[in-house]
Amino acid sequence: MSQFDNVSVIKKSNVYFDGRCVSHTVLFADGTRKTVGVIFPSQLTFNTAAPEIMEVLGGRCRVRLAGESGWQEYAAGQSFDVPGNSSFEIETLELLDYVCHFA
Amino acid sequence: MSQFDNVSVIKKSNVYFDGRCVSHTVLFADGTRKTVGVIFPSQLTFNTAAPEIMEVLGGRCRVRLAGESGWQEYAAGQSFDVPGNSSFEIETLELLDYVCHFA
């Protein structure tokens, strides 16, 4: 499925980290929310409030979740889960195209 | 209206000009299409196929349409029309948040 149907989209973008991350928010009829966005090549630390699933649509990144010692690499078609009230470090090796699913 | 309702959103981003322009495509039930996106500070030339209306949500830019000698400045709340099969130069003075409406 390459698109989300029957949704609302917030017109204004979300810009984080001086523009290294840009996303748009998508709202679903069931009250859930996702963001579709990109992360430019960089090394960033994201803090989570709600648990989230990061789905990689394109590009390549290395990720280290809070409390873990190892880095895990993810590419198109792969996802990783991040707990709520936590954080993860992400090193984007190639422009990352993603969907972030919030619980 | 800060959001589009009852639409479809293409998950993958559109990335142009080495990432200086990033957008997501929104599809409407009537078959029309818009993009929501950002342009980072830069000076770019966009070519148009269909006529389009660029609606500025945030930031500031100077624009010169093909065949015109003067530049016109636009900020949040303003829009400009671009004919089809044409082009425009845009100098983004501050990160531009926009909706592009296609005819």
N, CA and C atoms of all chains as a GROMACS GRO file, in nm:
protein
  618
    1MET      N    1   0.086  -0.119   0.000
    1MET     CA    2   0.000   0.000   0.000
    1MET      C    3   0.089   0.124   0.000
    2SER      N    4   0.080   0.198  -0.107
    2SER     CA    5   0.171   0.313  -0.121
    2SER      C    6   0.110   0.443  -0.071
    3GLN      N    7  -0.017   0.438  -0.031
    3GLN     CA    8  -0.082   0.560   0.017
    3GLN      C    9  -0.176   0.533   0.132
    4PHE      N   10  -0.207   0.637   0.208
    4PHE     CA   11  -0.308   0.629   0.313
    4PHE      C   12  -0.435   0.691   0.259
    5ASP      N   13  -0.548   0.621   0.273
    5ASP     CA   14  -0.675   0.671   0.222
    5ASP      C   15  -0.766   0.718   0.336
    6ASN      N   16  -0.860   0.805   0.300
    6ASN     CA   17  -0.959   0.855   0.397
    6ASN      C   18  -0.894   0.913   0.522
    7VAL      N   19  -0.799   1.000   0.500
    7VAL     CA   20  -0.728   1.060   0.613
    7VAL      C   21  -0.738   1.213   0.604
    8SER      N   22  -0.692   1.278   0.709
    8SER     CA   23  -0.672   1.423   0.707
    8SER      C   24  -0.522   1.449   0.712
    9VAL      N   25  -0.483   1.559   0.650
    9VAL     CA   26  -0.341   1.596   0.649
    9VAL      C   27  -0.328   1.739   0.700
   10ILE      N   28  -0.241   1.758   0.797
   10ILE     CA   29  -0.212   1.893   0.844
   10ILE      C   30  -0.125   1.961   0.738
   11LYS      N   31  -0.168   2.080   0.696
   11LYS     CA   32  -0.097   2.148   0.587
   11LYS      C   33   0.045   2.186   0.625
   12LYS      N   34   0.062   2.238   0.745
   12LYS     CA   35   0.194   2.288   0.785
   12LYS      C   36   0.288   2.172   0.816
   13SER      N   37   0.411   2.189   0.778
   13SER     CA   38   0.511   2.085   0.803
   13SER      C   39   0.560   2.092   0.948
   14ASN      N   40   0.619   1.981   0.991
   14ASN     CA   41   0.693   1.977   1.116
   14ASN      C   42   0.841   1.979   1.079
   15VAL      N   43   0.914   2.076   1.129
   15VAL     CA   44   1.056   2.086   1.095
   15VAL      C   45   1.136   2.074   1.224
   16TYR      N   46   1.224   1.977   1.230
   16TYR     CA   47   1.305   1.954   1.349
   16TYR      C   48   1.453   1.959   1.315
   17PHE      N   49   1.533   1.983   1.416
   17PHE     CA   50   1.679   1.975   1.401
   17PHE      C   51   1.727   2.061   1.284
   18ASP      N   52   1.687   2.188   1.286
   18ASP     CA   53   1.734   2.281   1.181
   18ASP      C   54   1.704   2.231   1.041
   19GLY      N   55   1.595   2.159   1.025
   19GLY     CA   56   1.556   2.113   0.893
   19GLY      C   57   1.611   1.977   0.854
   20ARG      N   58   1.685   1.915   0.944
   20ARG     CA   59   1.737   1.782   0.908
   20ARG      C   60   1.626   1.677   0.908
   21CYS      N   61   1.517   1.708   0.976
   21CYS     CA   62   1.398   1.621   0.973
   21CYS      C   63   1.276   1.707   0.938
   22VAL      N   64   1.204   1.666   0.835
   22VAL     CA   65   1.082   1.737   0.792
   22VAL      C   66   0.971   1.634   0.779
   23SER      N   67   0.857   1.660   0.840
   23SER     CA   68   0.746   1.566   0.826
   23SER      C   69   0.614   1.639   0.815
   24HIS      N   70   0.513   1.564   0.772
   24HIS     CA   71   0.375   1.611   0.773
   24HIS      C   72   0.291   1.511   0.852
   25THR      N   73   0.193   1.564   0.923
   25THR     CA   74   0.111   1.482   1.010
   25THR      C   75  -0.015   1.435   0.938
   26VAL      N   76  -0.044   1.306   0.954
   26VAL     CA   77  -0.162   1.243   0.893
   26VAL      C   78  -0.251   1.193   1.006
   27LEU      N   79  -0.380   1.231   1.000
   27LEU     CA   80  -0.476   1.192   1.105
   27LEU      C   81  -0.574   1.091   1.049
   28PHE      N   82  -0.601   0.986   1.127
   28PHE     CA   83  -0.689   0.878   1.085
   28PHE      C   84  -0.823   0.888   1.156
   29ALA      N   85  -0.925   0.829   1.093
   29ALA     CA   86  -1.061   0.837   1.148
   29ALA      C   87  -1.070   0.774   1.287
   30ASP      N   88  -0.985   0.678   1.315
   30ASP     CA   89  -0.989   0.612   1.446
   30ASP      C   90  -0.916   0.693   1.555
   31GLY      N   91  -0.871   0.811   1.519
   31GLY     CA   92  -0.806   0.897   1.618
   31GLY      C   93  -0.655   0.881   1.623
   32THR      N   94  -0.603   0.784   1.550
   32THR     CA   95  -0.457   0.766   1.551
   32THR      C   96  -0.391   0.864   1.455
   33ARG      N   97  -0.261   0.870   1.465
   33ARG     CA   98  -0.182   0.972   1.397
   33ARG      C   99  -0.053   0.909   1.347
   34LYS      N  100  -0.010   0.949   1.230
   34LYS     CA  101   0.120   0.907   1.177
   34LYS      C  102   0.187   1.032   1.121
   35THR      N  103   0.317   1.024   1.101
   35THR     CA  104   0.383   1.129   1.024
   35THR      C  105   0.454   1.065   0.906
   36VAL      N  106   0.455   1.137   0.794
   36VAL     CA  107   0.532   1.095   0.677
   36VAL      C  108   0.642   1.199   0.660
   37GLY      N  109   0.764   1.153   0.644
   37GLY     CA  110   0.871   1.252   0.641
   37GLY      C  111   1.002   1.201   0.588
   38VAL      N  112   1.100   1.289   0.597
   38VAL     CA  113   1.237   1.255   0.557
   38VAL      C  114   1.334   1.298   0.667
   39ILE      N  115   1.446   1.228   0.673
   39ILE     CA  116   1.559   1.271   0.756
   39ILE      C  117   1.681   1.279   0.664
   40PHE      N  118   1.741   1.396   0.658
   40PHE     CA  119   1.861   1.413   0.576
   40PHE      C  120   1.981   1.349   0.646
   41PRO      N  121   2.084   1.315   0.570
   41PRO     CA  122   2.201   1.251   0.630
   41PRO      C  123   2.252   1.332   0.750
   42SER      N  124   2.258   1.267   0.865
   42SER     CA  125   2.288   1.335   0.991
   42SER      C  126   2.294   1.230   1.101
   43GLN      N  127   2.333   1.274   1.220
   43GLN     CA  128   2.324   1.186   1.336
   43GLN      C  129   2.244   1.261   1.441
   44LEU      N  130   2.130   1.208   1.478
   44LEU     CA  131   2.034   1.279   1.563
   44LEU      C  132   1.987   1.190   1.677
   45THR      N  133   1.938   1.252   1.783
   45THR     CA  134   1.874   1.178   1.891
   45THR      C  135   1.730   1.225   1.902
   46PHE      N  136   1.639   1.132   1.887
   46PHE     CA  137   1.496   1.162   1.899
   46PHE      C  138   1.445   1.114   2.034
   47ASN      N  139   1.366   1.195   2.098
   47ASN     CA  140   1.297   1.153   2.220
   47ASN      C  141   1.155   1.116   2.186
   48THR      N  142   1.105   1.011   2.248
   48THR     CA  143   0.967   0.969   2.222
   48THR      C  144   0.880   1.001   2.344
   49ALA      N  145   0.757   1.036   2.316
   49ALA     CA  146   0.655   1.046   2.421
   49ALA      C  147   0.575   0.916   2.411
   50ALA      N  148   0.491   0.904   2.308
   50ALA     CA  149   0.418   0.779   2.282
   50ALA      C  150   0.514   0.677   2.219
   51PRO      N  151   0.483   0.549   2.236
   51PRO     CA  152   0.559   0.446   2.162
   51PRO      C  153   0.541   0.470   2.013
   52GLU      N  154   0.640   0.435   1.934
   52GLU     CA  155   0.627   0.455   1.790
   52GLU      C  156   0.695   0.344   1.712
   53ILE      N  157   0.649   0.329   1.590
   53ILE     CA  158   0.712   0.236   1.496
   53ILE      C  159   0.762   0.319   1.380
   54MET      N  160   0.892   0.310   1.354
   54MET     CA  161   0.951   0.383   1.242
   54MET      C  162   0.963   0.284   1.125
   55GLU      N  163   0.891   0.316   1.018
   55GLU     CA  164   0.890   0.231   0.898
   55GLU      C  165   0.975   0.302   0.791
   56VAL      N  166   1.078   0.234   0.745
   56VAL     CA  167   1.168   0.293   0.647
   56VAL      C  168   1.117   0.264   0.506
   57LEU      N  169   1.089   0.370   0.431
   57LEU     CA  170   1.038   0.355   0.293
   57LEU      C  171   1.153   0.361   0.193
   58GLY      N  172   1.255   0.436   0.228
   58GLY     CA  173   1.368   0.451   0.138
   58GLY      C  174   1.487   0.502   0.215
   59GLY      N  175   1.606   0.479   0.162
   59GLY     CA  176   1.727   0.523   0.230
   59GLY      C  177   1.779   0.416   0.325
   60ARG      N  178   1.868   0.459   0.414
   60ARG     CA  179   1.936   0.362   0.499
   60ARG      C  180   1.981   0.436   0.625
   61CYS      N  181   1.966   0.367   0.739
   61CYS     CA  182   2.006   0.430   0.865
   61CYS      C  183   2.059   0.326   0.963
   62ARG      N  184   2.132   0.375   1.061
   62ARG     CA  185   2.175   0.294   1.175
   62ARG      C  186   2.106   0.352   1.297
   63VAL      N  187   2.060   0.263   1.384
   63VAL     CA  188   1.980   0.306   1.499
   63VAL      C  189   2.031   0.240   1.626
   64ARG      N  190   2.037   0.318   1.733
   64ARG     CA  191   2.065   0.262   1.865
   64ARG      C  192   1.958   0.311   1.961
   65LEU      N  193   1.883   0.215   2.015
   65LEU     CA  194   1.778   0.250   2.111
   65LEU      C  195   1.841   0.283   2.246
   66ALA      N  196   1.772   0.365   2.324
   66ALA     CA  197   1.821   0.399   2.458
   66ALA      C  198   1.849   0.272   2.538
   67GLY      N  199   1.962   0.265   2.602
   67GLY     CA  200   1.996   0.153   2.687
   67GLY      C  201   2.059   0.036   2.614
   68GLU      N  202   2.066   0.046   2.481
   68GLU     CA  203   2.129  -0.063   2.406
   68GLU      C  204   2.270  -0.023   2.367
   69SER      N  205   2.357  -0.120   2.353
   69SER     CA  206   2.496  -0.087   2.319
   69SER      C  207   2.519  -0.097   2.170
   70GLY      N  208   2.439  -0.178   2.103
   70GLY     CA  209   2.466  -0.204   1.962
   70GLY      C  210   2.382  -0.118   1.869
   71TRP      N  211   2.436  -0.097   1.751
   71TRP     CA  212   2.363  -0.027   1.645
   71TRP      C  213   2.306  -0.132   1.550
   72GLN      N  214   2.187  -0.102   1.499
   72GLN     CA  215   2.121  -0.193   1.406
   72GLN      C  216   2.094  -0.114   1.279
   73GLU      N  217   2.121  -0.176   1.165
   73GLU     CA  218   2.098  -0.104   1.039
   73GLU      C  219   1.961  -0.138   0.980
   74TYR      N  220   1.895  -0.037   0.924
   74TYR     CA  221   1.763  -0.056   0.862
   74TYR      C  222   1.761   0.008   0.724
   75ALA      N  223   1.691  -0.057   0.633
   75ALA     CA  224   1.677  -0.004   0.497
   75ALA      C  225   1.532  -0.016   0.454
   76ALA      N  226   1.505   0.022   0.332
   76ALA     CA  227   1.368   0.022   0.279
   76ALA      C  228   1.298  -0.110   0.307
   77GLY      N  229   1.175  -0.103   0.355
   77GLY     CA  230   1.097  -0.223   0.382
   77GLY      C  231   1.110  -0.271   0.525
   78GLN      N  232   1.199  -0.212   0.601
   78GLN     CA  233   1.219  -0.254   0.740
   78GLN      C  234   1.162  -0.150   0.837
   79SER      N  235   1.136  -0.195   0.960
   79SER     CA  236   1.079  -0.109   1.064
   79SER      C  237   1.150  -0.134   1.196
   80PHE      N  238   1.143  -0.039   1.284
   80PHE     CA  239   1.187  -0.064   1.421
   80PHE      C  240   1.093   0.003   1.520
   81ASP      N  241   1.081  -0.062   1.637
   81ASP     CA  242   0.991  -0.015   1.742
   81ASP      C  243   1.069   0.065   1.845
   82VAL      N  244   1.009   0.173   1.890
   82VAL     CA  245   1.071   0.252   1.996
   82VAL      C  246   0.969   0.265   2.109
   83PRO      N  247   1.010   0.235   2.234
   83PRO     CA  248   0.916   0.247   2.346
   83PRO      C  249   0.879   0.393   2.370
   84GLY      N  250   0.771   0.416   2.444
   84GLY     CA  251   0.734   0.551   2.484
   84GLY      C  252   0.829   0.603   2.591
   85ASN      N  253   0.831   0.735   2.607
   85ASN     CA  254   0.917   0.798   2.708
   85ASN      C  255   1.060   0.745   2.703
   86SER      N  256   1.112   0.739   2.584
   86SER     CA  257   1.245   0.685   2.564
   86SER      C  258   1.316   0.771   2.458
   87SER      N  259   1.418   0.716   2.397
   87SER     CA  260   1.487   0.789   2.292
   87SER      C  261   1.561   0.691   2.203
   88PHE      N  262   1.600   0.740   2.088
   88PHE     CA  263   1.688   0.660   2.003
   88PHE      C  264   1.782   0.752   1.927
   89GLU      N  265   1.902   0.702   1.903
   89GLU     CA  266   1.996   0.772   1.817
   89GLU      C  267   1.981   0.714   1.678
   90ILE      N  268   1.985   0.801   1.580
   90ILE     CA  269   1.974   0.755   1.442
   90ILE      C  270   2.080   0.824   1.358
   91GLU      N  271   2.155   0.741   1.285
   91GLU     CA  272   2.252   0.794   1.191
   91GLU      C  273   2.198   0.763   1.052
   92THR      N  274   2.163   0.867   0.980
   92THR     CA  275   2.105   0.850   0.847
   92THR      C  276   2.218   0.847   0.746
   93LEU      N  277   2.233   0.734   0.680
   93LEU     CA  278   2.344   0.716   0.586
   93LEU      C  279   2.306   0.765   0.448
   94GLU      N  280   2.178   0.750   0.414
   94GLU     CA  281   2.124   0.804   0.289
   94GLU      C  282   1.988   0.863   0.325
   95LEU      N  283   1.951   0.968   0.255
   95LEU     CA  284   1.823   1.035   0.282
   95LEU      C  285   1.715   0.932   0.318
   96LEU      N  286   1.660   0.945   0.435
   96LEU     CA  287   1.564   0.848   0.485
   96LEU      C  288   1.422   0.896   0.459
   97ASP      N  289   1.346   0.810   0.394
   97ASP     CA  290   1.205   0.837   0.369
   97ASP      C  291   1.130   0.746   0.465
   98TYR      N  292   1.041   0.802   0.546
   98TYR     CA  293   0.982   0.718   0.650
   98TYR      C  294   0.836   0.749   0.678
   99VAL      N  295   0.772   0.651   0.742
   99VAL     CA  296   0.642   0.673   0.807
   99VAL      C  297   0.663   0.643   0.954
  100CYS      N  298   0.621   0.732   1.040
  100CYS     CA  299   0.626   0.707   1.184
  100CYS      C  300   0.484   0.681   1.233
  101HIS      N  301   0.464   0.561   1.287
  101HIS     CA  302   0.332   0.519   1.337
  101HIS      C  303   0.329   0.539   1.488
  102PHE      N  304   0.233   0.615   1.536
  102PHE     CA  305   0.220   0.636   1.680
  102PHE      C  306   0.111   0.545   1.735
  103ALA      N  307   0.134   0.494   1.854
  103ALA     CA  308   0.038   0.401   1.915
  103ALA      C  309  -0.088   0.477   1.954
  104MET      N  310  -0.862   2.705   0.748
  104MET     CA  311  -0.858   2.556   0.747
  104MET      C  312  -0.713   2.510   0.751
  105SER      N  313  -0.677   2.444   0.857
  105SER     CA  314  -0.537   2.407   0.874
  105SER      C  315  -0.507   2.266   0.823
  106GLN      N  316  -0.611   2.196   0.779
  106GLN     CA  317  -0.588   2.059   0.732
  106GLN      C  318  -0.678   2.026   0.614
  107PHE      N  319  -0.638   1.925   0.538
  107PHE     CA  320  -0.721   1.870   0.431
  107PHE      C  321  -0.787   1.744   0.483
  108ASP      N  322  -0.919   1.734   0.465
  108ASP     CA  323  -0.992   1.617   0.514
  108ASP      C  324  -1.035   1.527   0.399
  109ASN      N  325  -1.058   1.400   0.432
  109ASN     CA  326  -1.107   1.302   0.334
  109ASN      C  327  -1.017   1.296   0.209
  110VAL      N  328  -0.890   1.283   0.234
  110VAL     CA  329  -0.793   1.278   0.125
  110VAL      C  330  -0.710   1.150   0.135
  111SER      N  331  -0.632   1.126   0.031
  111SER     CA  332  -0.530   1.022   0.035
  111SER      C  333  -0.393   1.090   0.034
  112VAL      N  334  -0.299   1.025   0.098
  112VAL     CA  335  -0.162   1.079   0.104
  112VAL      C  336  -0.066   0.974   0.053
  113ILE      N  337   0.018   1.012  -0.041
  113ILE     CA  338   0.123   0.921  -0.087
  113ILE      C  339   0.231   0.917   0.021
  114LYS      N  340   0.267   0.795   0.063
  114LYS     CA  341   0.361   0.782   0.175
  114LYS      C  342   0.499   0.837   0.141
  115LYS      N  343   0.546   0.807   0.022
  115LYS     CA  344   0.684   0.847  -0.014
  115LYS      C  345   0.690   0.996  -0.044
  116SER      N  346   0.797   1.055  -0.002
  116SER     CA  347   0.817   1.199  -0.027
  116SER      C  348   0.863   1.223  -0.170
  117ASN      N  349   0.846   1.348  -0.213
  117ASN     CA  350   0.906   1.396  -0.337
  117ASN      C  351   1.024   1.483  -0.296
  118VAL      N  352   1.141   1.448  -0.343
  118VAL     CA  353   1.261   1.524  -0.306
  118VAL      C  354   1.321   1.582  -0.433
  119TYR      N  355   1.334   1.714  -0.438
  119TYR     CA  356   1.387   1.783  -0.556
  119TYR      C  357   1.508   1.867  -0.517
  120PHE      N  358   1.589   1.898  -0.616
  120PHE     CA  359   1.700   1.991  -0.598
  120PHE      C  360   1.788   1.951  -0.479
  121ASP      N  361   1.832   1.824  -0.481
  121ASP     CA  362   1.922   1.776  -0.374
  121ASP      C  363   1.865   1.798  -0.235
  122GLY      N  364   1.734   1.789  -0.223
  122GLY     CA  365   1.672   1.801  -0.091
  122GLY      C  366   1.633   1.942  -0.052
  123ARG      N  367   1.659   2.039  -0.141
  123ARG     CA  368   1.621   2.176  -0.105
  123ARG      C  369   1.469   2.193  -0.108
  124CYS      N  370   1.400   2.102  -0.178
  124CYS     CA  371   1.253   2.100  -0.179
  124CYS      C  372   1.206   1.959  -0.147
  125VAL      N  373   1.121   1.948  -0.046
  125VAL     CA  374   1.066   1.818  -0.005
  125VAL      C  375   0.915   1.834   0.005
  126SER      N  376   0.841   1.745  -0.060
  126SER     CA  377   0.696   1.754  -0.048
  126SER      C  378   0.632   1.616  -0.040
  127HIS      N  379   0.505   1.617   0.001
  127HIS     CA  380   0.423   1.496  -0.002
  127HIS      C  381   0.298   1.526  -0.085
  128THR      N  382   0.253   1.427  -0.158
  128THR     CA  383   0.140   1.444  -0.249
  128THR      C  384   0.009   1.406  -0.180
  129VAL      N  385  -0.091   1.493  -0.197
  129VAL     CA  386  -0.224   1.471  -0.140
  129VAL      C  387  -0.323   1.459  -0.255
  130LEU      N  388  -0.402   1.352  -0.253
  130LEU     CA  389  -0.500   1.326  -0.360
  130LEU      C  390  -0.641   1.349  -0.307
  131PHE      N  391  -0.722   1.417  -0.388
  131PHE     CA  392  -0.859   1.450  -0.348
  131PHE      C  393  -0.959   1.363  -0.423
  132ALA      N  394  -1.078   1.349  -0.362
  132ALA     CA  395  -1.182   1.263  -0.419
  132ALA      C  396  -1.222   1.307  -0.560
  133ASP      N  397  -1.211   1.438  -0.588
  133ASP     CA  398  -1.252   1.488  -0.720
  133ASP      C  399  -1.142   1.471  -0.825
  134GLY      N  400  -1.035   1.402  -0.787
  134GLY     CA  401  -0.930   1.373  -0.883
  134GLY      C  402  -0.818   1.475  -0.885
  135THR      N  403  -0.837   1.584  -0.811
  135THR     CA  404  -0.730   1.685  -0.808
  135THR      C  405  -0.621   1.644  -0.710
  136ARG      N  406  -0.512   1.718  -0.715
  136ARG     CA  407  -0.390   1.681  -0.645
  136ARG      C  408  -0.326   1.810  -0.593
  137LYS      N  409  -0.270   1.801  -0.474
  137LYS     CA  410  -0.192   1.911  -0.420
  137LYS      C  411  -0.065   1.852  -0.360
  138THR      N  412   0.034   1.935  -0.338
  138THR     CA  413   0.148   1.890  -0.259
  138THR      C  414   0.163   1.983  -0.139
  139VAL      N  415   0.204   1.925  -0.027
  139VAL     CA  416   0.238   2.003   0.092
  139VAL      C  417   0.388   1.985   0.112
  140GLY      N  418   0.459   2.096   0.131
  140GLY     CA  419   0.604   2.079   0.139
  140GLY      C  420   0.677   2.199   0.193
  141VAL      N  421   0.807   2.186   0.186
  141VAL     CA  422   0.896   2.295   0.229
  141VAL      C  423   1.003   2.319   0.122
  142ILE      N  424   1.052   2.443   0.117
  142ILE     CA  425   1.170   2.476   0.038
  142ILE      C  426   1.269   2.542   0.133
  143PHE      N  427   1.388   2.485   0.140
  143PHE     CA  428   1.492   2.541   0.225
  143PHE      C  429   1.551   2.665   0.158
  144PRO      N  430   1.610   2.755   0.236
  144PRO     CA  431   1.668   2.876   0.178
  144PRO      C  432   1.760   2.843   0.060
  145SER      N  433   1.730   2.899  -0.054
  145SER     CA  434   1.798   2.863  -0.179
  145SER      C  435   1.741   2.952  -0.289
  146GLN      N  436   1.801   2.940  -0.406
  146GLN     CA  437   1.744   3.006  -0.524
  146GLN      C  438   1.728   2.900  -0.631
  147LEU      N  439   1.606   2.875  -0.671
  147LEU     CA  440   1.574   2.762  -0.757
  147LEU      C  441   1.485   2.806  -0.872
  148THR      N  442   1.486   2.727  -0.979
  148THR     CA  443   1.393   2.748  -1.090
  148THR      C  444   1.305   2.625  -1.104
  149PHE      N  445   1.177   2.644  -1.092
  149PHE     CA  446   1.080   2.536  -1.107
  149PHE      C  447   1.013   2.545  -1.243
  150ASN      N  448   1.000   2.432  -1.308
  150ASN     CA  449   0.924   2.426  -1.432
  150ASN      C  450   0.786   2.371  -1.401
  151THR      N  451   0.685   2.425  -1.466
  151THR     CA  452   0.549   2.377  -1.444
  151THR      C  453   0.499   2.300  -1.566
  152ALA      N  454   0.422   2.198  -1.541
  152ALA     CA  455   0.348   2.130  -1.648
  152ALA      C  456   0.206   2.186  -1.641
  153ALA      N  457   0.130   2.144  -1.541
  153ALA     CA  458  -0.003   2.201  -1.518
  153ALA      C  459   0.010   2.340  -1.454
  154PRO      N  460  -0.091   2.424  -1.471
  154PRO     CA  461  -0.093   2.550  -1.396
  154PRO      C  462  -0.096   2.520  -1.246
  155GLU      N  463  -0.039   2.606  -1.166
  155GLU     CA  464  -0.041   2.581  -1.023
  155GLU      C  465  -0.055   2.711  -0.945
  156ILE      N  466  -0.105   2.694  -0.824
  156ILE     CA  467  -0.112   2.806  -0.729
  156ILE      C  468  -0.024   2.768  -0.611
  157MET      N  469   0.074   2.852  -0.583
  157MET     CA  470   0.161   2.829  -0.467
  157MET      C  471   0.109   2.914  -0.352
  158GLU      N  472   0.068   2.845  -0.246
  158GLU     CA  473   0.014   2.912  -0.127
  158GLU      C  474   0.121   2.906  -0.017
  159VAL      N  475   0.163   3.020   0.029
  159VAL     CA  476   0.269   3.025   0.131
  159VAL      C  477   0.207   3.018   0.270
  160LEU      N  478   0.245   2.915   0.346
  160LEU     CA  479   0.193   2.897   0.482
  160LEU      C  480   0.285   2.960   0.585
  161GLY      N  481   0.413   2.962   0.553
  161GLY     CA  482   0.512   3.016   0.646
  161GLY      C  483   0.639   3.047   0.571
  162GLY      N  484   0.720   3.134   0.627
  162GLY     CA  485   0.845   3.172   0.562
  162GLY      C  486   0.823   3.289   0.468
  163ARG      N  487   0.923   3.310   0.382
  163ARG     CA  488   0.922   3.428   0.297
  163ARG      C  489   1.003   3.397   0.172
  164CYS      N  490   0.956   3.445   0.059
  164CYS     CA  491   1.028   3.418  -0.066
  164CYS      C  492   1.010   3.534  -0.163
  165ARG      N  493   1.100   3.541  -0.260
  165ARG     CA  494   1.088   3.632  -0.373
  165ARG      C  495   1.071   3.546  -0.497
  166VAL      N  496   0.983   3.589  -0.586
  166VAL     CA  497   0.947   3.508  -0.702
  166VAL      C  498   0.951   3.593  -0.829
  167ARG      N  499   1.005   3.532  -0.934
  167ARG     CA  500   0.997   3.597  -1.066
  167ARG      C  501   0.943   3.494  -1.165
  168LEU      N  502   0.828   3.526  -1.220
  168LEU     CA  503   0.766   3.437  -1.318
  168LEU      C  504   0.838   3.450  -1.452
  169ALA      N  505   0.834   3.346  -1.532
  169ALA     CA  506   0.897   3.348  -1.665
  169ALA      C  507   0.845   3.468  -1.743
  170GLY      N  508   0.935   3.540  -1.806
  170GLY     CA  509   0.895   3.651  -1.890
  170GLY      C  510   0.874   3.782  -1.816
  171GLU      N  511   0.881   3.777  -1.683
  171GLU     CA  512   0.866   3.901  -1.607
  171GLU      C  513   1.003   3.951  -1.564
  172SER      N  514   1.015   4.082  -1.550
  172SER     CA  515   1.144   4.138  -1.512
  172SER      C  516   1.154   4.158  -1.361
  173GLY      N  517   1.040   4.177  -1.297
  173GLY     CA  518   1.043   4.212  -1.155
  173GLY      C  519   1.023   4.092  -1.064
  174TRP      N  520   1.078   4.107  -0.944
  174TRP     CA  521   1.057   4.006  -0.841
  174TRP      C  522   0.946   4.054  -0.748
  175GLN      N  523   0.868   3.960  -0.700
  175GLN     CA  524   0.759   3.992  -0.608
  175GLN      C  525   0.782   3.910  -0.480
  176GLU      N  526   0.765   3.975  -0.367
  176GLU     CA  527   0.786   3.903  -0.241
  176GLU      C  528   0.654   3.849  -0.185
  177TYR      N  529   0.660   3.728  -0.131
  177TYR     CA  530   0.542   3.664  -0.072
  177TYR      C  531   0.575   3.609   0.066
  178ALA      N  532   0.478   3.620   0.154
  178ALA     CA  533   0.496   3.568   0.291
  178ALA      C  534   0.371   3.488   0.330
  179ALA      N  535   0.369   3.443   0.452
  179ALA     CA  536   0.259   3.360   0.502
  179ALA      C  537   0.124   3.424   0.471
  180GLY      N  538   0.032   3.346   0.419
  180GLY     CA  539  -0.102   3.395   0.390
  180GLY      C  540  -0.118   3.443   0.248
  181GLN      N  541  -0.008   3.449   0.173
  181GLN     CA  542  -0.015   3.496   0.034
  181GLN      C  543   0.003   3.379  -0.063
  182SER      N  544  -0.040   3.401  -0.186
  182SER     CA  545  -0.032   3.298  -0.290
  182SER      C  546   0.012   3.362  -0.421
  183PHE      N  547   0.066   3.280  -0.509
  183PHE     CA  548   0.090   3.329  -0.645
  183PHE      C  549   0.056   3.221  -0.746
  184ASP      N  550   0.011   3.266  -0.863
  184ASP     CA  551  -0.032   3.176  -0.970
  184ASP      C  552   0.081   3.158  -1.070
  185VAL      N  553   0.099   3.038  -1.116
  185VAL     CA  554   0.199   3.010  -1.220
  185VAL      C  555   0.127   2.940  -1.335
  186PRO      N  556   0.142   2.991  -1.458
  186PRO     CA  557   0.077   2.926  -1.572
  186PRO      C  558   0.136   2.786  -1.597
  187GLY      N  559   0.064   2.705  -1.673
  187GLY     CA  560   0.118   2.574  -1.713
  187GLY      C  561   0.226   2.591  -1.818
  188ASN      N  562   0.308   2.487  -1.833
  188ASN     CA  563   0.418   2.488  -1.932
  188ASN      C  564   0.499   2.616  -1.924
  189SER      N  565   0.534   2.651  -1.804
  189SER     CA  566   0.608   2.774  -1.780
  189SER      C  567   0.714   2.746  -1.672
  190SER      N  568   0.762   2.850  -1.610
  190SER     CA  569   0.859   2.831  -1.502
  190SER      C  570   0.857   2.955  -1.413
  191PHE      N  571   0.916   2.937  -1.296
  191PHE     CA  572   0.936   3.053  -1.210
  191PHE      C  573   1.064   3.034  -1.130
  192GLU      N  574   1.130   3.147  -1.106
  192GLU     CA  575   1.245   3.147  -1.016
  192GLU      C  576   1.196   3.182  -0.878
  193ILE      N  577   1.249   3.114  -0.778
  193ILE     CA  578   1.210   3.144  -0.641
  193ILE      C  579   1.334   3.152  -0.554
  194GLU      N  580   1.344   3.260  -0.481
  194GLU     CA  581   1.450   3.275  -0.383
  194GLU      C  582   1.385   3.267  -0.247
  195THR      N  583   1.418   3.163  -0.174
  195THR     CA  584   1.358   3.141  -0.043
  195THR      C  585   1.444   3.211   0.061
  196LEU      N  586   1.387   3.310   0.126
  196LEU     CA  587   1.463   3.390   0.223
  196LEU      C  588   1.458   3.327   0.362
  197GLU      N  589   1.346   3.262   0.391
  197GLU     CA  590   1.331   3.185   0.515
  197GLU      C  591   1.259   3.057   0.476
  198LEU      N  592   1.289   2.949   0.546
  198LEU     CA  593   1.227   2.820   0.517
  198LEU      C  594   1.081   2.838   0.478
  199LEU      N  595   1.047   2.796   0.358
  199LEU     CA  596   0.913   2.816   0.306
  199LEU      C  597   0.828   2.692   0.329
  200ASP      N  598   0.715   2.715   0.391
  200ASP     CA  599   0.617   2.609   0.414
  200ASP      C  600   0.505   2.637   0.315
  201TYR      N  601   0.468   2.542   0.233
  201TYR     CA  602   0.374   2.575   0.126
  201TYR      C  603   0.275   2.462   0.095
  202VAL      N  604   0.167   2.503   0.029
  202VAL     CA  605   0.078   2.408  -0.039
  202VAL      C  606   0.080   2.447  -0.187
  203CYS      N  607   0.102   2.349  -0.272
  203CYS     CA  608   0.094   2.375  -0.416
  203CYS      C  609  -0.034   2.311  -0.468
  204HIS      N  610  -0.121   2.395  -0.525
  204HIS     CA  611  -0.250   2.350  -0.578
  204HIS      C  612  -0.237   2.333  -0.729
  205PHE      N  613  -0.266   2.216  -0.777
  205PHE     CA  614  -0.262   2.193  -0.922
  205PHE      C  615  -0.403   2.200  -0.979
  206ALA      N  616  -0.412   2.257  -1.098
  206ALA     CA  617  -0.544   2.274  -1.161
  206ALA      C  618  -0.598   2.138  -1.204
   0.00000   0.00000   0.00000
